[in-house]
C-alpha cells in the first residue's frame, strides 16, 4: 500500500526556480504570489497536508512553473520500508 507525500517538494521547486531566475522566494512569498493560504504551503512542504484544494494546487504550480506530479509524490511501502516511486 502506498501513500501520497508532499514533504520537501515545495522547497525543492522553490530552489529550482531560484536557480533559474535568480529571484529569491520564501514559502510565505510563494503563498502571497500564488494567492493561497500560507498555512497550506507550510503544511504541504512539511508533508502534513490532509487535503489540497485543486484550485490552490493549480495556482502553486502556475507560480512555480511545474506540474501537480512535481508536488504530489507517490510513496510505495515495501516490507515495512518506504521508497519513493517516480
C-alpha positions in Angstrom: 0.0 0.0 0.0 1.3 3.4 -0.9 0.6 7.0 0.1 1.0 10.4 -1.4 3.7 12.6 0.1 4.5 16.3 -0.5 7.3 16.5 2.1 10.1 18.9 0.9 8.8 19.1 -2.6 7.8 22.8 -2.4 11.3 23.7 -1.1 12.9 21.8 -4.0 10.7 23.6 -6.5 11.5 27.0 -5.0 15.2 26.2 -5.2 14.9 25.2 -8.8 13.0 28.5 -9.6 15.7 30.5 -7.7 18.4 28.8 -9.7 16.7 29.5 -13.0 15.6 33.1 -12.3 18.0 34.3 -9.6 14.9 35.5 -7.7 14.8 34.6 -4.1 11.5 33.3 -2.8 10.3 32.1 0.7 7.3 29.9 1.5 5.5 32.9 2.7 6.1 34.9 -0.5 5.2 31.9 -2.6 1.8 31.8 -0.8 1.3 35.6 -1.4 2.2 35.4 -5.1 0.1 32.3 -5.7 -2.8 33.7 -3.7 -3.1 30.6 -1.4 -3.1 30.4 2.4 0.4 30.4 3.8 -0.6 27.6 6.2 -1.4 25.4 3.2 2.1 26.0 1.7 3.8 25.2 5.1 1.7 22.1 5.6 2.4 20.8 2.0 6.2 21.4 2.5 6.1 19.6 5.8 4.2 16.7 4.3 1.3 17.2 6.8 -1.5 18.4 4.5 -4.6 16.2 4.8 -6.3 17.6 1.7 -5.4 20.0 -1.1 -7.8 22.3 -2.9 -7.2 21.6 -6.6 -7.5 25.3 -7.5 -4.9 26.2 -4.9 -2.6 23.4 -6.2 -3.0 24.8 -9.7 -2.1 28.3 -8.6 1.0 27.0 -6.8 2.0 25.0 -9.9 1.5 28.0 -12.2 3.6 30.2 -9.9 6.4 27.6 -9.7 6.1 26.6 -13.4 5.7 22.9 -12.5 3.1 20.1 -12.7 1.0 18.7 -9.9 3.1 15.5 -10.1 6.1 17.6 -9.1 4.4 18.4 -5.8 2.5 15.2 -5.1 4.7 12.1 -5.0 3.5 8.5 -4.7 5.5 6.6 -2.0 5.4 2.8 -2.0 5.8 0.8 1.2 7.7 -2.4 0.8 8.3 -4.8 3.7 8.0 -2.0 6.3 10.2 0.4 4.4 9.1 3.3 2.3 10.6 4.1 -1.1 9.7 7.0 -3.3 8.4 6.0 -6.7 8.7 8.5 -9.6 
